[in-house]
Amino acid sequence: MRGKPVIVAEYDSSWPELFRREAELIYAALEGVEMSIEHIGSTAVPGLQAKPVIDIMIGVSSLEQADSCVPFIERTGYLYRPEHEDSMPERRYFERSGSEIDCHVHLVVFGSKFWRGHIFFRNCLRENPEIVQQYAALKKELAEKYRDNREAYTNGKAEFIQGILRRQKDPL
């Protein structure tokens, strides 16, 4: 089965609002759970071209708590994808194809390596226009080269992302 082609779109100013609506839905579904919800990925960086997917990261206190949240997130229409835990056991992953945009949820432990790395990378892009330009050029090149291979597209970004993450004062 062939997946969706890799398409990198121009920045859309509606992305932050789409994230906000999804975050409200998740907060309501997980009422009473202490958590933090962040918009991550390229759609969280103003002006950056991106695959039109809203990436949402939820931070909770433990993986046990994350596991207890799974059925509540599923009730909001997200598909839980436990097969991804083989490669990332520290994350619970969900997808939903929306009428406006696809959304991915990454449920992790707040303050974990996964959490810190994604927040650092997002903030670094938000604060450095020259890095945004470099990353946008790389994404465009990879999307053209690997239009029908999402895994190769993602792997092609890894060296750039790791280079940014090495700048962290709090090493992962």
Secondary structure, 3 states (H helix, E strand, C coil): CCCCCCCCECCCCCHHHHHHHHHHHHHHHCCCCCCEEEEECHHHCCCCCECCEEEEEEEECCHHHHHHHHHHHHCCCCEECHHHHHCCCCCEEEEECCCCCEEEEEEEECCCHHHHHHHHHHHHHHHCHHHHHHHHHHHHHHHHHCCCCHHHHHHHHHHHHHHHHCCCCCCC
